[in-house]
Amino acid sequence: MFDNAAVHISVPEVSDGNLHRFVVDDQGSQVRFIIIAKPDHSLAVALDACAICGTQGYYQNGHEVICKNCASDIVISSIGTGGGCNPIPLKSHVEGDTLVIDQPDFERGVRIFRTGTT
């Protein structure tokens, strides 16, 4: 999934307000991450894991994003900021109509998904 040491995702494909899930193989570790458009139309990018519940991940139910482990409702506008049961932010940037996540930014995710803890 890496192309020139980065993951590239089409912004229009993830701008619909739905939770989008991805997996990338980085150094033999399967790192899950999520992308969702916030109410202000910016994109939130985060690991599919949190500091409290580890790698259990999240799902969307209607207009809510919910932790699979503790059932906490996550305020969509807070995704990408971290803290509590929020998904762990994943650094990214937009180039034109492409969301770019550089391979070195997955290092924390590799550690988390390799061990199952943060």
KEKE-616054 format. One record per atom (N, C-alpha, C, CB): atom name; z, x, y. Coordinates in steps of 0.02 Angstrom, whole numbers. Glycine has a CB too. Example, Ala and Ser with C-alpha at 12.3 -4.5 7.8 and 13.67 -1.06 7.14 Angstrom:
KEKE-616054
<titor N&c3 390&c1 660&c2 -284>
<titor CA&c3 390&c1 615&c2 -225>
<titor C&c3 390&c1 660&c2 -165>
<titor CB&c3 452&c1 565&c2 -224>
<titor N&c3 354&c1 642&c2 -112>
<titor CA&c3 357&c1 684&c2 -53>
<titor C&c3 394&c1 645&c2 2>
<titor CB&c3 286&c1 704&c2 -30>
***
This chain:
KEKE-616054
<titor N&c3 0&c1 41&c2 -60>
<titor CA&c3 0&c1 0&c2 0>
<titor C&c3 0&c1 43&c2 63>
<titor CB&c3 60&c1 -47&c2 0>
<titor N&c3 17&c1 109&c2 55>
<titor CA&c3 14&c1 152&c2 113>
<titor C&c3 -58&c1 172&c2 126>
<titor CB&c3 58&c1 214&c2 104>
<titor N&c3 -77&c1 171&c2 189>
<titor CA&c3 -142&c1 193&c2 212>
<titor C&c3 -130&c1 239&c2 271>
<titor CB&c3 -189&c1 132&c2 231>
<titor N&c3 -147&c1 302&c2 264>
<titor CA&c3 -133&c1 352&c2 316>
<titor C&c3 -58&c1 354&c2 332>
<titor CB&c3 -173&c1 337&c2 379>
<titor N&c3 -17&c1 356&c2 280>
<titor CA&c3 56&c1 362&c2 285>
<titor C&c3 88&c1 304&c2 323>
<titor CB&c3 74&c1 427&c2 318>
<titor N&c3 58&c1 246&c2 319>
<titor CA&c3 87&c1 187&c2 352>
<titor C&c3 64&c1 124&c2 315>
<titor CB&c3 66&c1 183&c2 426>
<titor N&c3 102&c1 71&c2 324>
<titor CA&c3 83&c1 5&c2 299>
<titor C&c3 52&c1 -33&c2 358>
<titor CB&c3 144&c1 -35&c2 268>
<titor N&c3 -5&c1 -64&c2 347>
<titor CA&c3 -39&c1 -103&c2 399>
<titor C&c3 -45&c1 -175&c2 377>
<titor CB&c3 -110&c1 -73&c2 414>
<titor N&c3 -22&c1 -221&c2 420>
<titor CA&c3 -23&c1 -292&c2 405>
<titor C&c3 -53&c1 -329&c2 464>
<titor CB&c3 49&c1 -319&c2 389>
<titor N&c3 -98&c1 -375&c2 449>
<titor CA&c3 -131&c1 -414&c2 501>
<titor C&c3 -80&c1 -460&c2 536>
<titor CB&c3 -188&c1 -456&c2 471>
<titor N&c3 -73&c1 -453&c2 601>
<titor CA&c3 -26&c1 -494&c2 640>
<titor C&c3 -41&c1 -569&c2 631>
<titor CB&c3 -29&c1 -475&c2 713>
<titor N&c3 -104&c1 -592&c2 636>
<titor CA&c3 -116&c1 -664&c2 628>
<titor C&c3 -92&c1 -691&c2 561>
<titor CB&c3 -189&c1 -678&c2 635>
<titor N&c3 -93&c1 -651&c2 508>
<titor CA&c3 -72&c1 -674&c2 442>
<titor C&c3 3&c1 -686&c2 436>
<titor CB&c3 -93&c1 -624&c2 390>
<titor N&c3 43&c1 -657&c2 481>
<titor CA&c3 116&c1 -665&c2 477>
<titor C&c3 146&c1 -698&c2 539>
<titor CB&c3 148&c1 -596&c2 467>
<titor N&c3 104&c1 -730&c2 578>
<titor CA&c3 126&c1 -760&c2 642>
<titor C&c3 135&c1 -835&c2 638>
<titor CB&c3 77&c1 -744&c2 696>
<titor N&c3 140&c1 -863&c2 578>
<titor CA&c3 142&c1 -936&c2 570>
<titor C&c3 213&c1 -965&c2 569>
<titor CB&c3 107&c1 -955&c2 508>
<titor N&c3 264&c1 -923&c2 578>
<titor CA&c3 333&c1 -948&c2 577>
<titor C&c3 363&c1 -951&c2 507>
<titor CB&c3 336&c1 -1015&c2 608>
<titor N&c3 325&c1 -934&c2 457>
<titor CA&c3 351&c1 -933&c2 388>
<titor C&c3 374&c1 -862&c2 370>
<titor CB&c3 297&c1 -957&c2 338>
<titor N&c3 420&c1 -859&c2 324>
<titor CA&c3 445&c1 -795&c2 300>
<titor C&c3 394&c1 -765&c2 252>
<titor CB&c3 514&c1 -803&c2 264>
<titor N&c3 373&c1 -705&c2 266>
<titor CA&c3 324&c1 -670&c2 225>
<titor C&c3 359&c1 -611&c2 192>
<titor CB&c3 262&c1 -645&c2 267>
<titor N&c3 349&c1 -605&c2 126>
<titor CA&c3 382&c1 -554&c2 86>
<titor C&c3 331&c1 -504&c2 61>
<titor CB&c3 420&c1 -585&c2 26>
<titor N&c3 350&c1 -440&c2 63>
<titor CA&c3 306&c1 -386&c2 42>
<titor C&c3 346&c1 -336&c2 0>
<titor CB&c3 274&c1 -351&c2 102>
<titor N&c3 311&c1 -299&c2 -41>
<titor CA&c3 341&c1 -245&c2 -81>
<titor C&c3 296&c1 -185&c2 -73>
<titor CB&c3 350&c1 -266&c2 -156>
<titor N&c3 326&c1 -128&c2 -61>
<titor CA&c3 289&c1 -65&c2 -58>
<titor C&c3 321&c1 -16&c2 -105>
<titor CB&c3 286&c1 -37&c2 16>
<titor N&c3 281&c1 23&c2 -141>
<titor CA&c3 306&c1 75&c2 -184>
<titor C&c3 310&c1 138&c2 -142>
<titor CB&c3 260&c1 85&c2 -247>
<titor N&c3 371&c1 163&c2 -133>
<titor CA&c3 381&c1 224&c2 -95>
<titor C&c3 420&c1 272&c2 -138>
<titor CB&c3 419&c1 210&c2 -27>
<titor N&c3 388&c1 325&c2 -158>
<titor CA&c3 419&c1 377&c2 -199>
<titor C&c3 447&c1 348&c2 -265>
<titor CB&c3 475&c1 412&c2 -160>
<titor N&c3 412&c1 299&c2 -293>
<titor CA&c3 433&c1 269&c2 -356>
<titor C&c3 484&c1 214&c2 -349>
<titor CB&c3 460&c1 321&c2 -400>
<titor N&c3 505&c1 199&c2 -289>
<titor CA&c3 553&c1 144&c2 -277>
<titor C&c3 516&c1 84&c2 -247>
<titor CB&c3 610&c1 166&c2 -229>
<titor N&c3 530&c1 25&c2 -273>
<titor CA&c3 501&c1 -36&c2 -247>
<titor C&c3 544&c1 -61&c2 -189>
<titor CB&c3 495&c1 -91&c2 -303>
<titor N&c3 518&c1 -55&c2 -129>
<titor CA&c3 554&c1 -75&c2 -69>
<titor C&c3 527&c1 -142&c2 -44>
<titor CB&c3 548&c1 -20&c2 -13>
<titor N&c3 571&c1 -192&c2 -43>
<titor CA&c3 551&c1 -258&c2 -19>
<titor C&c3 566&c1 -264&c2 56>
<titor CB&c3 588&c1 -314&c2 -58>
<titor N&c3 519&c1 -296&c2 91>
<titor CA&c3 532&c1 -309&c2 162>
<titor C&c3 503&c1 -377&c2 180>
<titor CB&c3 502&c1 -255&c2 206>
<titor N&c3 527&c1 -403&c2 236>
<titor CA&c3 507&c1 -469&c2 259>
<titor C&c3 482&c1 -466&c2 331>
<titor CB&c3 565&c1 -519&c2 253>
<titor N&c3 440&c1 -514&c2 347>
<titor CA&c3 415&c1 -521&c2 416>
<titor C&c3 415&c1 -595&c2 431>
<titor CB&c3 343&c1 -489&c2 425>
<titor N&c3 439&c1 -612&c2 492>
<titor CA&c3 437&c1 -681&c2 514>
<titor C&c3 426&c1 -681&c2 590>
<titor CB&c3 502&c1 -719&c2 495>
<titor N&c3 388&c1 -729&c2 614>
<titor CA&c3 379&c1 -738&c2 686>
<titor C&c3 440&c1 -774&c2 713>
<titor CB&c3 313&c1 -777&c2 702>
<titor N&c3 470&c1 -745&c2 765>
<titor CA&c3 527&c1 -776&c2 798>
<titor C&c3 504&c1 -833&c2 843>
<titor CB&c3 567&c1 -723&c2 838>
<titor N&c3 551&c1 -873&c2 867>
<titor CA&c3 531&c1 -927&c2 913>
<titor C&c3 495&c1 -903&c2 975>
<titor CB&c3 593&c1 -966&c2 933>
<titor N&c3 509&c1 -841&c2 998>
<titor CA&c3 474&c1 -814&c2 1056>
<titor C&c3 406&c1 -783&c2 1038>
<titor CB&c3 517&c1 -761&c2 1090>
<titor N&c3 385&c1 -791&c2 975>
<titor CA&c3 321&c1 -768&c2 947>
<titor C&c3 318&c1 -693&c2 934>
<titor CB&c3 265&c1 -786&c2 994>
<titor N&c3 373&c1 -656&c2 945>
<titor CA&c3 375&c1 -586&c2 925>
<titor C&c3 386&c1 -584&c2 849>
<titor CB&c3 431&c1 -546&c2 963>
<titor N&c3 369&c1 -529&c2 818>
<titor CA&c3 378&c1 -522&c2 746>
<titor C&c3 442&c1 -485&c2 730>
<titor CB&c3 317&c1 -487&c2 715>
<titor N&c3 480&c1 -512&c2 684>
<titor CA&c3 540&c1 -479&c2 659>
<titor C&c3 522&c1 -448&c2 592>
<titor CB&c3 601&c1 -529&c2 652>
<titor N&c3 538&c1 -384&c2 585>
<titor CA&c3 524&c1 -348&c2 524>
<titor C&c3 590&c1 -319&c2 499>
<titor CB&c3 470&c1 -291&c2 535>
<titor N&c3 605&c1 -330&c2 435>
<titor CA&c3 669&c1 -308&c2 408>
<titor C&c3 663&c1 -296&c2 333>
<titor CB&c3 725&c1 -359&c2 423>
<titor N&c3 709&c1 -256&c2 308>
<titor CA&c3 714&c1 -249&c2 236>
<titor C&c3 738&c1 -315&c2 207>
<titor CB&c3 762&c1 -191&c2 216>
<titor N&c3 721&c1 -329&c2 145>
<titor CA&c3 743&c1 -390&c2 111>
<titor C&c3 812&c1 -376&c2 81>
<titor CB&c3 691&c1 -413&c2 56>
<titor N&c3 858&c1 -354&c2 124>
<titor CA&c3 925&c1 -333&c2 103>
<titor C&c3 970&c1 -335&c2 164>
<titor CB&c3 924&c1 -263&c2 71>
<titor N&c3 1036&c1 -338&c2 152>
<titor CA&c3 1083&c1 -335&c2 207>
<titor C&c3 1141&c1 -289&c2 189>
<titor CB&c3 1109&c1 -405&c2 225>
<titor N&c3 1180&c1 -270&c2 240>
<titor CA&c3 1236&c1 -224&c2 230>
<titor C&c3 1293&c1 -256&c2 191>
<titor CB&c3 1262&c1 -201&c2 298>
<titor N&c3 1297&c1 -321&c2 189>
<titor CA&c3 1351&c1 -356&c2 154>
<titor C&c3 1332&c1 -372&c2 82>
<titor CB&c3 1371&c1 -420&c2 191>
<titor N&c3 1276&c1 -404&c2 72>
<titor CA&c3 1256&c1 -429&c2 6>
<titor C&c3 1208&c1 -383&c2 -31>
<titor CB&c3 1224&c1 -497&c2 12>
<titor N&c3 1189&c1 -327&c2 -2>
<titor CA&c3 1145&c1 -280&c2 -36>
<titor C&c3 1074&c1 -307&c2 -41>
<titor CB&c3 1172&c1 -265&c2 -104>
<titor N&c3 1044&c1 -298&c2 -99>
<titor CA&c3 972&c1 -312&c2 -108>
<titor C&c3 957&c1 -381&c2 -137>
<titor CB&c3 942&c1 -259&c2 -153>
<titor N&c3 1002&c1 -427&c2 -128>
<titor CA&c3 991&c1 -495&c2 -154>
<titor C&c3 931&c1 -528&c2 -120>
<titor CB&c3 1053&c1 -538&c2 -144>
<titor N&c3 922&c1 -517&c2 -55>
<titor CA&c3 864&c1 -543&c2 -19>
<titor C&c3 875&c1 -610&c2 12>
<titor CB&c3 807&c1 -546&c2 -65>
<titor N&c3 820&c1 -638&c2 37>
<titor CA&c3 820&c1 -699&c2 76>
<titor C&c3 765&c1 -746&c2 54>
<titor CB&c3 813&c1 -684&c2 151>
<titor N&c3 772&c1 -809&c2 70>
<titor CA&c3 719&c1 -858&c2 61>
<titor C&c3 718&c1 -905&c2 120>
<titor CB&c3 728&c1 -897&c2 -6>
<titor N&c3 664&c1 -940&c2 127>
<titor CA&c3 657&c1 -989&c2 182>
<titor C&c3 660&c1 -1059&c2 153>
<titor CB&c3 592&c1 -977&c2 221>
<titor N&c3 698&c1 -1101&c2 186>
<titor CA&c3 703&c1 -1172&c2 168>
<titor C&c3 691&c1 -1210&c2 233>
<titor CB&c3 772&c1 -1190&c2 135>
<titor N&c3 631&c1 -1236&c2 242>
<titor CA&c3 614&c1 -1269&c2 305>
<titor C&c3 616&c1 -1221&c2 362>
<titor CB&c3 663&c1 -1327&c2 318>
<titor N&c3 657&c1 -1236&c2 412>
<titor CA&c3 662&c1 -1192&c2 471>
<titor C&c3 722&c1 -1144&c2 466>
<titor CB&c3 668&c1 -1234&c2 534>
<titor N&c3 748&c1 -1135&c2 407>
<titor CA&c3 805&c1 -1091&c2 397>
<titor C&c3 788&c1 -1034&c2 350>
<titor CB&c3 865&c1 -1131&c2 369>
<titor N&c3 815&c1 -975&c2 365>
<titor CA&c3 812&c1 -918&c2 320>
<titor C&c3 883&c1 -911&c2 292>
<titor CB&c3 787&c1 -852&c2 356>
<titor N&c3 887&c1 -904&c2 226>
<titor CA&c3 952&c1 -906&c2 192>
<titor C&c3 960&c1 -845&c2 146>
<titor CB&c3 959&c1 -971&c2 152>
<titor N&c3 1020&c1 -816&c2 147>
<titor CA&c3 1036&c1 -761&c2 102>
<titor C&c3 1041&c1 -788&c2 31>
<titor CB&c3 1103&c1 -726&c2 124>
<titor N&c3 1008&c1 -756&c2 -16>
<titor CA&c3 1009&c1 -778&c2 -86>
<titor C&c3 1078&c1 -767&c2 -119>
<titor CB&c3 957&c1 -740&c2 -126>
<titor N&c3 1118&c1 -722&c2 -93>
<titor CA&c3 1182&c1 -707&c2 -123>
<titor C&c3 1237&c1 -753&c2 -98>
<titor CB&c3 1201&c1 -636&c2 -110>
<titor N&c3 1246&c1 -757&c2 -32>
<titor CA&c3 1304&c1 -794&c2 -5>
<titor C&c3 1285&c1 -859&c2 28>
<titor CB&c3 1340&c1 -751&c2 45>
<titor N&c3 1221&c1 -875&c2 30>
<titor CA&c3 1195&c1 -938&c2 59>
<titor C&c3 1205&c1 -943&c2 134>
<titor CB&c3 1228&c1 -997&c2 26>
<titor N&c3 1217&c1 -887&c2 168>
<titor CA&c3 1224&c1 -888&c2 241>
<titor C&c3 1157&c1 -906&c2 273>
<titor CB&c3 1248&c1 -820&c2 268>
<titor N&c3 1160&c1 -951&c2 322>
<titor CA&c3 1102&c1 -967&c2 362>
<titor C&c3 1092&c1 -910&c2 413>
<titor CB&c3 1109&c1 -1036&c2 399>
<titor N&c3 1032&c1 -884&c2 417>
<titor CA&c3 1017&c1 -830&c2 463>
<titor C&c3 977&c1 -860&c2 521>
<titor CB&c3 978&c1 -772&c2 428>
<titor N&c3 1000&c1 -851&c2 581>
<titor CA&c3 964&c1 -875&c2 640>
<titor C&c3 901&c1 -833&c2 646>
<titor CB&c3 1009&c1 -871&c2 705>
<titor N&c3 843&c1 -866&c2 645>
<titor CA&c3 780&c1 -829&c2 644>
<titor C&c3 773&c1 -784&c2 705>
<titor CB&c3 721&c1 -878&c2 643>
<titor N&c3 797&c1 -806&c2 762>
<titor CA&c3 791&c1 -764&c2 822>
<titor C&c3 833&c1 -700&c2 817>
<titor CB&c3 812&c1 -803&c2 883>
<titor N&c3 880&c1 -698&c2 770>
<titor CA&c3 922&c1 -638&c2 762>
<titor C&c3 895&c1 -589&c2 710>
<titor CB&c3 992&c1 -658&c2 743>
<titor N&c3 845&c1 -609&c2 672>
<titor CA&c3 816&c1 -564&c2 621>
<titor C&c3 784&c1 -505&c2 656>
<titor CB&c3 764&c1 -602&c2 576>
<titor N&c3 799&c1 -447&c2 630>
<titor CA&c3 774&c1 -385&c2 660>
<titor C&c3 826&c1 -351&c2 703>
<titor CB&c3 714&c1 -400&c2 702>
<titor N&c3 885&c1 -383&c2 713>
<titor CA&c3 938&c1 -352&c2 753>
<titor C&c3 994&c1 -323&c2 711>
<titor CB&c3 966&c1 -403&c2 801>
<titor N&c3 999&c1 -342&c2 648>
<titor CA&c3 1050&c1 -315&c2 604>
<titor C&c3 1119&c1 -344&c2 617>
<titor CB&c3 1053&c1 -240&c2 610>
<titor N&c3 1167&c1 -323&c2 577>
<titor CA&c3 1235&c1 -346&c2 584>
<titor C&c3 1249&c1 -406&c2 540>
<titor CB&c3 1250&c1 -364&c2 656>
<titor N&c3 1310&c1 -411&c2 515>
<titor CA&c3 1329&c1 -467&c2 472>
<titor C&c3 1284&c1 -472&c2 412>
<titor CB&c3 1327&c1 -532&c2 511>
<titor N&c3 1264&c1 -532&c2 397>
<titor CA&c3 1220&c1 -544&c2 340>
<titor C&c3 1146&c1 -543&c2 360>
<titor CB&c3 1237&c1 -610&c2 306>
<titor N&c3 1132&c1 -522&c2 422>
<titor CA&c3 1062&c1 -518&c2 443>
<titor C&c3 1026&c1 -464&c2 403>
<titor CB&c3 1058&c1 -502&c2 519>
<titor N&c3 961&c1 -474&c2 391>
<titor CA&c3 922&c1 -422&c2 357>
<titor C&c3 924&c1 -357&c2 397>
<titor CB&c3 848&c1 -446&c2 348>
<titor N&c3 923&c1 -301&c2 362>
<titor CA&c3 925&c1 -236&c2 394>
<titor C&c3 858&c1 -223&c2 429>
<titor CB&c3 939&c1 -179&c2 342>
<titor N&c3 859&c1 -211&c2 495>
<titor CA&c3 797&c1 -201&c2 532>
<titor C&c3 754&c1 -144&c2 504>
<titor CB&c3 812&c1 -188&c2 605>
<titor N&c3 689&c1 -153&c2 509>
<titor CA&c3 641&c1 -103&c2 488>
<titor C&c3 596&c1 -88&c2 547>
<titor CB&c3 600&c1 -126&c2 425>
<titor N&c3 596&c1 -26&c2 569>
<titor CA&c3 557&c1 -7&c2 628>
<titor C&c3 482&c1 -19&c2 616>
<titor CB&c3 569&c1 68&c2 645>
<titor N&c3 450&c1 -47&c2 667>
<titor CA&c3 378&c1 -60&c2 663>
<titor C&c3 351&c1 -61&c2 734>
<titor CB&c3 363&c1 -128&c2 626>
<titor N&c3 285&c1 -63&c2 739>
<titor CA&c3 253&c1 -71&c2 804>
<titor C&c3 185&c1 -106&c2 793>
<titor CB&c3 243&c1 -3&c2 841>
<titor N&c3 159&c1 -133&c2 846>
<titor CA&c3 96&c1 -169&c2 842>
<titor C&c3 42&c1 -128&c2 878>
<titor CB&c3 101&c1 -240&c2 873>
<titor N&c3 -14&c1 -120&c2 843>
<titor CA&c3 -73&c1 -88&c2 872>
<titor C&c3 -130&c1 -138&c2 869>
<titor CB&c3 -92&c1 -21&c2 833>
<titor N&c3 -148&c1 -167&c2 926>
<titor CA&c3 -199&c1 -218&c2 927>
<titor C&c3 -175&c1 -280&c2 889>
<titor CB&c3 -265&c1 -193&c2 897>
<titor N&c3 -211&c1 -298&c2 836>
<titor CA&c3 -190&c1 -356&c2 796>
<titor C&c3 -162&c1 -334&c2 728>
<titor CB&c3 -249&c1 -404&c2 785>
<titor N&c3 -134&c1 -272&c2 726>
<titor CA&c3 -107&c1 -245&c2 664>
<titor C&c3 -34&c1 -224&c2 674>
<titor CB&c3 -149&c1 -186&c2 639>
<titor N&c3 9&c1 -247&c2 629>
<titor CA&c3 78&c1 -224&c2 627>
<titor C&c3 79&c1 -161&c2 585>
<titor CB&c3 126&c1 -280&c2 598>
<titor N&c3 111&c1 -109&c2 611>
<titor CA&c3 112&c1 -44&c2 577>
<titor C&c3 185&c1 -24&c2 563>
<titor CB&c3 77&c1 11&c2 620>
<titor N&c3 198&c1 -5&c2 501>
<titor CA&c3 263&c1 22&c2 481>
<titor C&c3 249&c1 91&c2 452>
<titor CB&c3 301&c1 -25&c2 429>
<titor N&c3 275&c1 142&c2 484>
<titor CA&c3 262&c1 210&c2 462>
<titor C&c3 304&c1 226&c2 400>
<titor CB&c3 278&c1 260&c2 518>
<titor N&c3 275&c1 265&c2 353>
<titor CA&c3 308&c1 280&c2 290>
<titor C&c3 378&c1 309&c2 299>
<titor CB&c3 266&c1 328&c2 251>
<titor N&c3 391&c1 355&c2 346>
<titor CA&c3 459&c1 381&c2 353>
<titor C&c3 511&c1 327&c2 369>
<titor CB&c3 460&c1 434&c2 407>
<titor N&c3 489&c1 272&c2 399>
<titor CA&c3 536&c1 218&c2 416>
<titor C&c3 561&c1 180&c2 355>
<titor CB&c3 503&c1 170&c2 465>
<titor N&c3 530&c1 192&c2 298>
<titor CA&c3 552&c1 160&c2 235>
<titor C&c3 607&c1 200&c2 200>
<titor CB&c3 492&c1 151&c2 188>
<titor N&c3 626&c1 259&c2 227>
<titor CA&c3 674&c1 302&c2 192>
<titor C&c3 740&c1 266&c2 177>
<titor CB&c3 688&c1 364&c2 234>
<titor N&c3 767&c1 230&c2 225>
<titor CA&c3 830&c1 194&c2 213>
<titor C&c3 819&c1 141&c2 159>
<titor CB&c3 855&c1 160&c2 278>
<titor N&c3 762&c1 108&c2 160>
<titor CA&c3 747&c1 58&c2 109>
<titor C&c3 743&c1 88&c2 40>
<titor CB&c3 683&c1 23&c2 126>
<titor N&c3 715&c1 148&c2 35>
<titor CA&c3 711&c1 182&c2 -30>
<titor C&c3 781&c1 193&c2 -57>
<titor CB&c3 673&c1 250&c2 -23>
<titor N&c3 827&c1 217&c2 -15>
<titor CA&c3 896&c1 229&c2 -36>
<titor C&c3 929&c1 163&c2 -58>
<titor CB&c3 936&c1 262&c2 20>
<titor N&c3 920&c1 111&c2 -18>
<titor CA&c3 952&c1 47&c2 -31>
<titor C&c3 926&c1 16&c2 -96>
<titor CB&c3 941&c1 -2&c2 27>
<titor N&c3 861&c1 14&c2 -105>
<titor CA&c3 833&c1 -18&c2 -164>
<titor C&c3 839&c1 25&c2 -226>
<titor CB&c3 761&c1 -35&c2 -152>
<titor N&c3 847&c1 89&c2 -219>
<titor CA&c3 859&c1 133&c2 -277>
<titor C&c3 929&c1 122&c2 -304>
<titor CB&c3 848&c1 207&c2 -258>
<titor N&c3 979&c1 113&c2 -259>
<titor CA&c3 1048&c1 107&c2 -281>
<titor C&c3 1072&c1 34&c2 -283>
<titor CB&c3 1093&c1 146&c2 -235>
<titor N&c3 1039&c1 -10&c2 -246>
<titor CA&c3 1060&c1 -81&c2 -244>
<titor C&c3 1114&c1 -94&c2 -192>
<titor CB&c3 1084&c1 -103&c2 -311>
<titor N&c3 1134&c1 -42&c2 -155>
<titor CA&c3 1185&c1 -51&c2 -103>
<titor C&c3 1163&c1 -17&c2 -39>
<titor CB&c3 1253&c1 -23&c2 -126>
<titor N&c3 1195&c1 -35&c2 16>
<titor CA&c3 1177&c1 -5&c2 81>
<titor C&c3 1217&c1 56&c2 97>
<titor CB&c3 1186&c1 -55&c2 135>
***
